[in-house]
């Protein structure tokens, strides 16, 4: 009966396999590849990506999707077949809108831009980077036009990471988040910060590696379905739902990098691990958006990983691994140290609260770039002014300012807001989890992390990419995206940690 | 001008990239992949292989090759363009001869056969394996018929590994090798064998790993172009000519596994590393045949690695790594221990001399299977009889006999003789190298391995797959394949080690 659906499924299985092969090329490049492999690796990745793209945009697939659409027309929206056809059509349709030449130019310009950025950041030389940035923005504007008509020129960019999400929905959410964080951070600025000295010192690499391994071993991810490796910029990637590659890095003078980075990446990995097996090798077989993915990493990093029960549970391991360094640190001290707020220059080093302000700043600058209110040349000035206004921080040079992130160098516009979205969604999920799992704190304190994971799997993970973000939020919470739970819980935590009235 | 040649080159570049991606999937599966990835990995490998095959057999490529053939018709046979078109045409033409259904069946049957073999070998149950073997032989016979007319039914199988080589050429070479080895081994059987006790004992894993790393560091392979990892069945694979993956395994009770296995795999890696950069991403960008590849691994393993000068050079490292265990072993003892001959049951554990008899036995049984003189059911009896006649060894059960190798389970017929060919070619090359590099022994004794590597690169490696085996042998030695140099050098060595008259 559903003959075209079967063929669609088969074609997307091959597309998925090539995507996974590309993921392995990526993982290997960043963890194992000898430097001599770099040039050939770029060609290998480009070829696999090109062939994957050809399969995705082929006329035959488009025709099969049309026929499959008729076959599933009576089925419920979230049946496996209907979702396959809908999401397949979306991905293929988006890919077919972009001319081959523009796509090649976007790829080339991103690669050239990233190389130029490395040097520009080293020398804090925005002028040297500007022509590349202008080129990337110009190409991204052309890309946006492929999706005309649109409600807002930023929408097509956002949609690549958050299917179906519109700027008009996202902007008020982030504004409410910023408006809520402002007064909270002002109160914290006047309070006595917790002492986080125990996180700084000299932590031998071998001990940190052991800590990271033990943290992972303690999490509810089957040992035969993941591995942990070192890299420069940590990430997690699924070569298959049961073949997860978590990576981390170690900073000998700060133990937090290893600890929370591992939990963060493991959160991503658990999401992929929880997708229903029947969705594998399809466009539904992974997390539904970058924002939702980040909600999982943030939930494990911040709401589990910086909680009193978890850190109480972890402390014996920390002591065991580092010996004397933690002998006199108690669980309460560790918990307070883990939750110190400190406005800073660099996004990737920011605490859980001020991090969102870094993102909102970038989001608003990006939107202005695509409405035409701002040109790339104006970015440093706008950046520095916002850092002063929003975070009260003076930017000493562009290396520590507008040049700090690789995203724009690689042409990734619309990506940044997914980080803050992740925090917002994690806040909503965490409030819900605490309500529905009344024993959660006690379970975590006892090292029982499985119930939380099962709850996440049942409510979110197993559905893969069958729903769009807005639908999933509605299904989970009965309402829309909402920063209030995040704000409520941050307020409660800091009231405790900072002993606010 | 050479417009079709350019397009041929581009298409083979993509085919090569997919082959390299498949090589990474293979390497990762055997060194890094969590077990949970196995099922998805099989699909990924199959998809990448299928798409590569589709590109290789496409009508467009066949047409381009025809046009390119005209463009290069006036060029010398070993010009880059002429060789590209000739070897490209050969690969594409061979692939196009085999119906898609037969190829799928060969792949499927190999995979089922390998799984069945694991269990059959464990239980030494040839009867359980027989139906799979019969199926594999039947399919391989069908495969052979795709290449009719042929001089000998074994030729098409052999040709997959040794381009252009015929059974009629190979058989007398192997017969002369066996006829030469017989009397030599008989003399050794009557002589006092060297004491190799120093190779057996208890060698901590960490120390063996260090030895392996130091052996590799000492070889003339750039540090930024290779890595060493552990696996179950050692292999080497090139993800690119400057991205080499050497693997090894360790046996805590026998130090020779690590030592000579590392040199063996490094020999393969150096071959790939030496191919001229302009041949990369083409069907010319790798070693020219399995036999020639094996000649490189054997040359480094046996002719360098078991030589008096090399072992004298290595001994301080061995002592440094293992401490007391080698404190009282001198270079002469180590050299003699490394060259003990001992007829045995298992091919992969055989010494350098008797190894060839294991191969010749398999070769002759394979040939008989394809001429129809032998049926799969008759293999155990034939095997055991030959083991008694050729090696003087009684086979206690099929697990230690006909079931010991995976090759037939995986449908790989025609592969075995390349091992013995490797020894023959290594013998010819080694005799030549010693004649052309008069300081070779002194260089090796001083740890200078670069001159040998340069000689091999200049004479062999840089040409990649531009020539067929017979042409290359002729160019190197001025004559045909010849087992005499191997026999001469084995005789000289054993006369020394065994103090024969």
Interface residues (C-beta under 8 A of the other chain):
Chain A: X13 X14 X17 X18 X20 X21 X24 X25 X28 X32 X33 X34 X35 X36 X37 X39 X40 X41 X43 X44 X46 X47 X48 X50 X51 X222 X223 X224 X225 X226 X227 X239 X240 X241 X242 X243 X244 X280 X281
Chain B: X13 X14 X17 X18 X20 X21 X24 X25 X28 X32 X33 X34 X35 X36 X37 X39 X40 X41 X43 X44 X46 X47 X48 X50 X51 X222 X223 X224 X225 X226 X227 X239 X240 X241 X242 X243 X244 X280 X281
